[in-house]
């Protein structure tokens, strides 16, 4: 197994231009909606929500909006509502997600720290494709904040720390070049940064490889959960993605 390396991910940096970050999150959102890898975790998330009785989700580090509202439809829970949050919210992407959802998705437009979620944002917490951004101490802090508030939390990662995932990431610049015209909305800045100045394909490649190397294994997620303390039931593992060699790594915690 590859060692965990917490290398620099460009999207994380404050100096990353908003036009580049938004192009990245819009592309990643397109990929999530096109391939729907997170449908594989719908039964586990639904079971955790049923266990806690929660009908409100606070989605942290939401990027371009995450797997909602398709995942809501897949889960078949009509009363479930989602609030999108992020440290650097992509406001345009959030607005599009809210408009698509028929009132089931809302957006927090201010900056939200995943390790210090405001008390007014109550509900079961989820993080998709972003937990690897945090070093172990920070990751433990995110879990500990949920434990302090006695709310459920679920972590899902589409990247994985193994050679197969790295080989897949090497293909992503070609996928970006093919897919960018289909990313909505079509923006001149996205096209310029993809074809004239190929920043987006190169950053997607770099950040994708770094994301794989940063990802936690299930046993490492269990160690972080143990360090967070509290009387919680934790489950970690892999969820196979149908008709794909990829897997979703997950950690789900609910108060006992």
GUNU-979058 format. One record per residue (C-alpha): residue number from 1; residue in one letter; y, z negated, x negated. Coordinates in nm, 2 decimals. Layout:
<node resi="NUM" resn="a" v="Y" w="Z" u="X"/>
...
END
This chain:
<node resi="1" resn="x" v="0.00" w="0.00" u="0.00"/>
<node resi="2" resn="x" v="0.35" w="0.08" u="-0.12"/>
<node resi="3" resn="x" v="0.57" w="-0.21" u="-0.23"/>
<node resi="4" resn="x" v="0.87" w="-0.29" u="-0.02"/>
<node resi="5" resn="x" v="1.19" w="-0.17" u="-0.18"/>
<node resi="6" resn="x" v="1.53" w="-0.25" u="-0.02"/>
<node resi="7" resn="x" v="1.72" w="0.05" u="-0.15"/>
<node resi="8" resn="x" v="2.06" w="0.17" u="-0.03"/>
<node resi="9" resn="x" v="2.06" w="0.34" u="0.31"/>
<node resi="10" resn="x" v="2.37" w="0.55" u="0.35"/>
<node resi="11" resn="x" v="2.41" w="0.50" u="0.73"/>
<node resi="12" resn="x" v="2.43" w="0.12" u="0.67"/>
<node resi="13" resn="x" v="2.74" w="0.14" u="0.45"/>
<node resi="14" resn="x" v="3.09" w="0.08" u="0.58"/>
<node resi="15" resn="x" v="3.22" w="0.36" u="0.36"/>
<node resi="16" resn="x" v="2.99" w="0.61" u="0.54"/>
<node resi="17" resn="x" v="3.23" w="0.84" u="0.74"/>
<node resi="18" resn="x" v="3.21" w="0.80" u="1.12"/>
<node resi="19" resn="x" v="3.15" w="1.18" u="1.16"/>
<node resi="20" resn="x" v="2.85" w="1.16" u="0.93"/>
<node resi="21" resn="x" v="2.71" w="0.85" u="1.09"/>
<node resi="22" resn="x" v="2.75" w="0.99" u="1.44"/>
<node resi="23" resn="x" v="2.58" w="1.32" u="1.34"/>
<node resi="24" resn="x" v="2.29" w="1.11" u="1.20"/>
<node resi="25" resn="x" v="2.26" w="0.90" u="1.51"/>
<node resi="26" resn="x" v="2.29" w="1.20" u="1.75"/>
<node resi="27" resn="x" v="2.01" w="1.38" u="1.56"/>
<node resi="28" resn="x" v="1.79" w="1.07" u="1.56"/>
<node resi="29" resn="x" v="1.85" w="1.03" u="1.93"/>
<node resi="30" resn="x" v="1.75" w="1.39" u="1.98"/>
<node resi="31" resn="x" v="1.43" w="1.33" u="1.79"/>
<node resi="32" resn="x" v="1.35" w="1.02" u="1.99"/>
<node resi="33" resn="x" v="1.41" w="1.20" u="2.32"/>
<node resi="34" resn="x" v="1.22" w="1.51" u="2.21"/>
<node resi="35" resn="x" v="0.90" w="1.35" u="2.07"/>
<node resi="36" resn="x" v="0.91" w="1.02" u="2.27"/>
<node resi="37" resn="x" v="0.71" w="0.81" u="2.02"/>
<node resi="38" resn="x" v="0.81" w="0.48" u="2.18"/>
<node resi="39" resn="x" v="0.62" w="0.56" u="2.50"/>
<node resi="40" resn="x" v="0.33" w="0.42" u="2.30"/>
<node resi="41" resn="x" v="0.47" w="0.07" u="2.32"/>
<node resi="42" resn="x" v="0.56" w="0.07" u="2.70"/>
<node resi="43" resn="x" v="0.25" w="-0.14" u="2.80"/>
<node resi="44" resn="x" v="0.32" w="-0.41" u="2.54"/>
<node resi="45" resn="x" v="0.69" w="-0.43" u="2.62"/>
<node resi="46" resn="x" v="0.62" w="-0.45" u="2.99"/>
<node resi="47" resn="x" v="0.36" w="-0.73" u="2.94"/>
<node resi="48" resn="x" v="0.61" w="-0.93" u="2.73"/>
<node resi="49" resn="x" v="0.88" w="-0.89" u="2.99"/>
<node resi="50" resn="x" v="0.64" w="-1.00" u="3.26"/>
<node resi="51" resn="x" v="0.55" w="-1.30" u="3.06"/>
<node resi="52" resn="x" v="0.92" w="-1.41" u="3.02"/>
<node resi="53" resn="x" v="1.02" w="-1.31" u="3.37"/>
<node resi="54" resn="x" v="1.32" w="-1.12" u="3.23"/>
<node resi="55" resn="x" v="1.47" w="-0.82" u="3.40"/>
<node resi="56" resn="x" v="1.76" w="-0.78" u="3.15"/>
<node resi="57" resn="x" v="1.72" w="-0.62" u="2.80"/>
<node resi="58" resn="x" v="1.98" w="-0.65" u="2.53"/>
<node resi="59" resn="x" v="1.91" w="-0.36" u="2.29"/>
<node resi="60" resn="x" v="2.04" w="-0.45" u="1.95"/>
<node resi="61" resn="x" v="2.12" w="-0.19" u="1.67"/>
<node resi="62" resn="x" v="2.10" w="0.08" u="1.94"/>
<node resi="63" resn="x" v="2.24" w="0.36" u="1.72"/>
<node resi="64" resn="x" v="2.26" w="0.67" u="1.94"/>
<node resi="65" resn="x" v="2.11" w="0.49" u="2.24"/>
<node resi="66" resn="x" v="1.74" w="0.46" u="2.16"/>
<node resi="67" resn="x" v="1.45" w="0.55" u="2.39"/>
<node resi="68" resn="x" v="1.63" w="0.46" u="2.71"/>
<node resi="69" resn="x" v="1.63" w="0.57" u="3.00"/>
<node resi="70" resn="x" v="1.30" w="0.77" u="2.95"/>
<node resi="71" resn="x" v="1.12" w="0.45" u="2.85"/>
<node resi="72" resn="x" v="1.25" w="0.27" u="3.16"/>
<node resi="73" resn="x" v="1.09" w="0.54" u="3.37"/>
<node resi="74" resn="x" v="0.77" w="0.52" u="3.17"/>
<node resi="75" resn="x" v="0.75" w="0.14" u="3.22"/>
<node resi="76" resn="x" v="0.78" w="0.17" u="3.60"/>
<node resi="77" resn="x" v="1.00" w="-0.15" u="3.64"/>
<node resi="78" resn="x" v="1.28" w="-0.04" u="3.88"/>
<node resi="79" resn="x" v="1.47" w="-0.37" u="3.86"/>
<node resi="80" resn="x" v="1.49" w="-0.36" u="3.48"/>
<node resi="81" resn="x" v="1.84" w="-0.32" u="3.32"/>
<node resi="82" resn="x" v="1.94" w="-0.25" u="2.96"/>
<node resi="83" resn="x" v="2.26" w="-0.32" u="2.77"/>
<node resi="84" resn="x" v="2.31" w="-0.12" u="2.45"/>
<node resi="85" resn="x" v="2.48" w="-0.29" u="2.15"/>
<node resi="86" resn="x" v="2.54" w="-0.20" u="1.78"/>
<node resi="87" resn="x" v="2.73" w="-0.32" u="1.48"/>
<node resi="88" resn="x" v="2.89" w="0.03" u="1.46"/>
<node resi="89" resn="x" v="2.85" w="0.16" u="1.82"/>
<node resi="90" resn="x" v="2.84" w="0.53" u="1.87"/>
<node resi="91" resn="x" v="3.06" w="0.51" u="2.18"/>
<node resi="92" resn="x" v="3.02" w="0.88" u="2.29"/>
<node resi="93" resn="x" v="2.64" w="0.85" u="2.26"/>
<node resi="94" resn="x" v="2.64" w="0.53" u="2.46"/>
<node resi="95" resn="x" v="2.86" w="0.69" u="2.73"/>
<node resi="96" resn="x" v="2.61" w="0.98" u="2.76"/>
<node resi="97" resn="x" v="2.32" w="0.74" u="2.79"/>
<node resi="98" resn="x" v="2.49" w="0.53" u="3.05"/>
<node resi="99" resn="x" v="2.57" w="0.84" u="3.25"/>
<node resi="100" resn="x" v="2.21" w="0.96" u="3.24"/>
<node resi="101" resn="x" v="2.06" w="0.63" u="3.35"/>
<node resi="102" resn="x" v="2.18" w="0.61" u="3.71"/>
<node resi="103" resn="x" v="2.33" w="0.27" u="3.65"/>
<node resi="104" resn="x" v="2.03" w="0.11" u="3.48"/>
<node resi="105" resn="x" v="2.18" w="0.12" u="3.13"/>
<node resi="106" resn="x" v="2.52" w="-0.03" u="3.03"/>
<node resi="107" resn="x" v="2.70" w="-0.04" u="2.70"/>
<node resi="108" resn="x" v="2.88" w="-0.30" u="2.49"/>
<node resi="109" resn="x" v="3.15" w="-0.11" u="2.31"/>
<node resi="110" resn="x" v="3.25" w="-0.39" u="2.07"/>
<node resi="111" resn="x" v="3.07" w="-0.47" u="1.75"/>
<node resi="112" resn="x" v="2.76" w="-0.70" u="1.80"/>
<node resi="113" resn="x" v="2.59" w="-0.88" u="1.51"/>
<node resi="114" resn="x" v="2.21" w="-0.89" u="1.57"/>
<node resi="115" resn="x" v="2.19" w="-1.23" u="1.40"/>
<node resi="116" resn="x" v="2.47" w="-1.38" u="1.61"/>
<node resi="117" resn="x" v="2.45" w="-1.23" u="1.96"/>
<node resi="118" resn="x" v="2.72" w="-1.36" u="2.19"/>
<node resi="119" resn="x" v="2.60" w="-1.60" u="2.45"/>
<node resi="120" resn="x" v="2.73" w="-1.38" u="2.73"/>
<node resi="121" resn="x" v="2.47" w="-1.11" u="2.63"/>
<node resi="122" resn="x" v="2.17" w="-1.28" u="2.78"/>
<node resi="123" resn="x" v="1.83" w="-1.12" u="2.82"/>
<node resi="124" resn="x" v="1.52" w="-1.01" u="2.64"/>
<node resi="125" resn="x" v="1.61" w="-0.86" u="2.30"/>
<node resi="126" resn="x" v="1.48" w="-0.53" u="2.16"/>
<node resi="127" resn="x" v="1.54" w="-0.35" u="1.83"/>
<node resi="128" resn="x" v="1.41" w="0.01" u="1.78"/>
<node resi="129" resn="x" v="1.40" w="0.18" u="1.44"/>
<node resi="130" resn="x" v="1.65" w="-0.06" u="1.28"/>
<node resi="131" resn="x" v="1.48" w="-0.38" u="1.17"/>
<node resi="132" resn="x" v="1.41" w="-0.24" u="0.83"/>
<node resi="133" resn="x" v="1.78" w="-0.24" u="0.76"/>
<node resi="134" resn="x" v="1.77" w="-0.61" u="0.71"/>
<node resi="135" resn="x" v="1.66" w="-0.81" u="0.41"/>
<node resi="136" resn="x" v="1.40" w="-1.08" u="0.47"/>
<node resi="137" resn="x" v="1.66" w="-1.36" u="0.50"/>
<node resi="138" resn="x" v="1.87" w="-1.15" u="0.74"/>
<node resi="139" resn="x" v="1.56" w="-1.05" u="0.94"/>
<node resi="140" resn="x" v="1.45" w="-1.41" u="0.98"/>
<node resi="141" resn="x" v="1.80" w="-1.49" u="1.10"/>
<node resi="142" resn="x" v="1.78" w="-1.23" u="1.37"/>
<node resi="143" resn="x" v="1.44" w="-1.38" u="1.49"/>
<node resi="144" resn="x" v="1.58" w="-1.73" u="1.46"/>
<node resi="145" resn="x" v="1.88" w="-1.65" u="1.67"/>
<node resi="146" resn="x" v="1.65" w="-1.54" u="1.95"/>
<node resi="147" resn="x" v="1.44" w="-1.85" u="1.91"/>
<node resi="148" resn="x" v="1.75" w="-2.07" u="1.94"/>
<node resi="149" resn="x" v="1.84" w="-1.90" u="2.27"/>
<node resi="150" resn="x" v="1.48" w="-1.92" u="2.39"/>
<node resi="151" resn="x" v="1.47" w="-1.55" u="2.47"/>
<node resi="152" resn="x" v="1.20" w="-1.30" u="2.41"/>
<node resi="153" resn="x" v="1.24" w="-1.04" u="2.13"/>
<node resi="154" resn="x" v="1.05" w="-0.72" u="2.04"/>
<node resi="155" resn="x" v="1.08" w="-0.52" u="1.72"/>
<node resi="156" resn="x" v="0.96" w="-0.16" u="1.70"/>
<node resi="157" resn="x" v="0.96" w="0.07" u="1.40"/>
<node resi="158" resn="x" v="0.88" w="0.44" u="1.40"/>
<node resi="159" resn="x" v="0.89" w="0.46" u="1.02"/>
<node resi="160" resn="x" v="0.61" w="0.31" u="0.81"/>
<node resi="161" resn="x" v="0.55" w="0.21" u="0.45"/>
<node resi="162" resn="x" v="0.27" w="0.44" u="0.36"/>
<node resi="163" resn="x" v="0.23" w="0.78" u="0.19"/>
<node resi="164" resn="x" v="0.17" w="0.98" u="0.51"/>
<node resi="165" resn="x" v="0.50" w="0.87" u="0.65"/>
<node resi="166" resn="x" v="0.68" w="0.96" u="0.33"/>
<node resi="167" resn="x" v="0.53" w="1.30" u="0.33"/>
<node resi="168" resn="x" v="0.65" w="1.35" u="0.69"/>
<node resi="169" resn="x" v="1.00" w="1.25" u="0.58"/>
<node resi="170" resn="x" v="1.01" w="1.53" u="0.32"/>
<node resi="171" resn="x" v="0.99" w="1.78" u="0.61"/>
<node resi="172" resn="x" v="1.29" w="1.63" u="0.79"/>
<node resi="173" resn="x" v="1.57" w="1.84" u="0.63"/>
<node resi="174" resn="x" v="1.39" w="2.16" u="0.77"/>
<node resi="175" resn="x" v="1.36" w="1.99" u="1.11"/>
<node resi="176" resn="x" v="1.74" w="1.91" u="1.11"/>
<node resi="177" resn="x" v="1.83" w="2.27" u="1.02"/>
<node resi="178" resn="x" v="1.62" w="2.40" u="1.31"/>
<node resi="179" resn="x" v="1.71" w="2.12" u="1.56"/>
<node resi="180" resn="x" v="2.08" w="2.07" u="1.51"/>
<node resi="181" resn="x" v="2.20" w="2.35" u="1.75"/>
<node resi="182" resn="x" v="1.99" w="2.18" u="2.02"/>
<node resi="183" resn="x" v="2.15" w="1.84" u="1.97"/>
<node resi="184" resn="x" v="2.39" w="1.76" u="2.25"/>
<node resi="185" resn="x" v="2.68" w="1.76" u="2.27"/>
<node resi="186" resn="x" v="2.73" w="2.05" u="2.03"/>
<node resi="187" resn="x" v="3.00" w="1.95" u="1.79"/>
<node resi="188" resn="x" v="3.17" w="2.16" u="1.53"/>
<node resi="189" resn="x" v="3.16" w="1.87" u="1.28"/>
<node resi="190" resn="x" v="2.78" w="1.84" u="1.32"/>
<node resi="191" resn="x" v="2.73" w="2.21" u="1.25"/>
<node resi="192" resn="x" v="2.97" w="2.21" u="0.95"/>
<node resi="193" resn="x" v="2.80" w="1.90" u="0.80"/>
<node resi="194" resn="x" v="2.46" w="2.06" u="0.86"/>
<node resi="195" resn="x" v="2.50" w="2.42" u="0.75"/>
<node resi="196" resn="x" v="2.83" w="2.47" u="0.55"/>
<node resi="197" resn="x" v="2.82" w="2.13" u="0.37"/>
<node resi="198" resn="x" v="2.45" w="2.02" u="0.41"/>
<node resi="199" resn="x" v="2.53" w="1.65" u="0.42"/>
<node resi="200" resn="x" v="2.33" w="1.56" u="0.73"/>
<node resi="201" resn="x" v="1.99" w="1.71" u="0.62"/>
<node resi="202" resn="x" v="2.03" w="1.54" u="0.28"/>
<node resi="203" resn="x" v="2.13" w="1.20" u="0.42"/>
<node resi="204" resn="x" v="1.85" w="1.22" u="0.68"/>
<node resi="205" resn="x" v="1.60" w="1.29" u="0.40"/>
<node resi="206" resn="x" v="1.73" w="1.01" u="0.18"/>
<node resi="207" resn="x" v="1.77" w="0.75" u="0.46"/>
<node resi="208" resn="x" v="1.43" w="0.85" u="0.60"/>
<node resi="209" resn="x" v="1.25" w="0.79" u="0.27"/>
<node resi="210" resn="x" v="1.44" w="0.46" u="0.21"/>
<node resi="211" resn="x" v="1.36" w="0.35" u="0.57"/>
<node resi="212" resn="x" v="0.99" w="0.40" u="0.50"/>
<node resi="213" resn="x" v="1.01" w="0.19" u="0.18"/>
<node resi="214" resn="x" v="1.21" w="-0.08" u="0.35"/>
<node resi="215" resn="x" v="0.97" w="-0.12" u="0.65"/>
<node resi="216" resn="x" v="0.78" w="-0.44" u="0.70"/>
<node resi="217" resn="x" v="0.40" w="-0.45" u="0.74"/>
<node resi="218" resn="x" v="0.27" w="-0.65" u="1.04"/>
<node resi="219" resn="x" v="0.16" w="-0.94" u="0.82"/>
<node resi="220" resn="x" v="0.51" w="-0.95" u="0.67"/>
<node resi="221" resn="x" v="0.66" w="-0.95" u="1.02"/>
<node resi="222" resn="x" v="0.44" w="-1.24" u="1.10"/>
<node resi="223" resn="x" v="0.56" w="-1.43" u="0.80"/>
<node resi="224" resn="x" v="0.92" w="-1.37" u="0.90"/>
<node resi="225" resn="x" v="0.84" w="-1.49" u="1.25"/>
<node resi="226" resn="x" v="0.68" w="-1.81" u="1.11"/>
<node resi="227" resn="x" v="0.99" w="-1.87" u="0.91"/>
<node resi="228" resn="x" v="1.21" w="-1.84" u="1.22"/>
<node resi="229" resn="x" v="1.04" w="-2.16" u="1.36"/>
<node resi="230" resn="x" v="1.03" w="-2.25" u="1.73"/>
<node resi="231" resn="x" v="0.75" w="-2.28" u="1.98"/>
<node resi="232" resn="x" v="0.68" w="-1.91" u="2.02"/>
<node resi="233" resn="x" v="0.39" w="-1.68" u="2.06"/>
<node resi="234" resn="x" v="0.41" w="-1.39" u="1.82"/>
<node resi="235" resn="x" v="0.21" w="-1.07" u="1.81"/>
<node resi="236" resn="x" v="0.23" w="-0.80" u="1.54"/>
<node resi="237" resn="x" v="0.04" w="-0.48" u="1.48"/>
<node resi="238" resn="x" v="0.04" w="-0.10" u="1.51"/>
<node resi="239" resn="x" v="0.05" w="0.11" u="1.82"/>
<node resi="240" resn="x" v="-0.09" w="0.46" u="1.78"/>
<node resi="241" resn="x" v="0.13" w="0.75" u="1.89"/>
<node resi="242" resn="x" v="-0.08" w="0.99" u="2.10"/>
<node resi="243" resn="x" v="-0.14" w="1.33" u="1.95"/>
<node resi="244" resn="x" v="0.03" w="1.23" u="1.62"/>
<node resi="245" resn="x" v="-0.07" w="1.08" u="1.29"/>
<node resi="246" resn="x" v="0.22" w="0.83" u="1.32"/>
<node resi="247" resn="x" v="0.21" w="0.47" u="1.44"/>
<node resi="248" resn="x" v="0.47" w="0.23" u="1.58"/>
<node resi="249" resn="x" v="0.48" w="-0.10" u="1.40"/>
<node resi="250" resn="x" v="0.57" w="-0.39" u="1.63"/>
<node resi="251" resn="x" v="0.65" w="-0.76" u="1.65"/>
<node resi="252" resn="x" v="0.68" w="-0.93" u="1.98"/>
<node resi="253" resn="x" v="0.78" w="-1.29" u="2.03"/>
<node resi="254" resn="x" v="0.80" w="-1.49" u="2.36"/>
<node resi="255" resn="x" v="0.87" w="-1.86" u="2.42"/>
<node resi="256" resn="x" v="0.57" w="-2.07" u="2.49"/>
END
